[in-house]
Each structure stands twice: as structure tokens, then as C-alpha cells.
Amino acid sequence: MENKKYLLNTDKVLFTPLEEEGVLYAIEDNKYISLNTTYTSIVQYIAEGLEYNAIVAQLMNEYEVEQKLCEEQLMTVLEDLIAKDYINETTA
């Protein structure tokens, strides 16, 4: 897969990392969304500016998961965040 980069859409959402989890605040909906640890890790890596391949590597290390499964689940999360317009995809 081409190494893409994702950016938080700060016009639509704000991210706050907490101890083990995180929270997204959807500005237009005036709604807080609690994130589980996996979503928190992914959004944190996006906020840090990591590219797709670096996010995969971090998640594989953090969760001791095989690359294929990691990529499949990461794409599910990324597609969800893109569909909600919380992140934007760019070419690295």
C-alpha cells in the first residue's frame, strides 16, 4: 500500500488523550466520543504526524498482532474516521 498520511480535521473534531483512553469532541455535534485504547493509539499516532506504515509498525509492536490483521483493522478504523470527516487522507 502507498504510504499515506492522515491529518485530524481540527475544524470538525478535537482530540484529548487521557491516561489509557482518549476523547474526541465533535465540534458541530457538540458531542464527546470516548475512544477505546486501540482507537486512542491510532488517533494519537495520526495527531503525531505518523504515516500509515509507521502507524502499522507501532500498532504491531504495541498489540503484538500480525501485519495482515493489523492492516485490516487499521483500515476499518481509518475508513470510519474518514467517513465521519474526523480525519483527512493525504499522500505522504
ABEGO torsion letter per residue (X at the ends): XBBBBBBBBAAABBBBBBAABBBBBBAAAGBBBBBBAAAAAAAAAAAAGBBAAAAAAAAAAAAGBBAAAAAAAAAAAAAAAAAAGABBBBBX
